[in-house]
Amino acid sequence: MNQLRPVALLALALGLALSGCKPAPQAAPADAAAPAPTSTAAATTPVAPGATTAAEAAGNCPHPVFDEFLKHFGNEIALQETSTADPLLDSHIDAEAEPEPRKVEEKVPLAKVEWPVMPDPATLQRQGRQMQVTHLPDGQVQVQMRTPDTSDQQTYTFAQKPCWQLVKREDESI
């Protein structure tokens, strides 16, 4: 056993001496695959430990592009339930208010929202309704659905938090 001790010490000393050495770069074989490109954004943009960037978070969203999201949101109640703010800012016109109709705003808890919260855009044309999508300067998107020549008009406001989410619904119908 005593004879192994000097060998172990020599191996330890050799390991410590070599730990500061870096192997010389070697050429990859010609048939080896090229390494995948890496992003340098993480190296230049500080991110708190455990935090995700907006791009990473949006990458986890099922439909990060708004137009695709809207198609699915309109006809999938399950997506509406998971992509509606809690509480939802809701407004409507109280036609019976005195002395004249007035706008009423309230925050509706998700548990009290009636589903579907928004009609399917694919069915609007058959119903004689129109849809207009407006991208706002603050990044939000408004979807207006209306019946021409009537007061039947609703506006749905979406924000990316980090996935698209319905944050406000306005019904201007009288």
Order of alpha helices (4+ residues) and beta strands (2+ residues): alpha-alpha-alpha-alpha-alpha-beta-beta-beta-beta-beta-beta
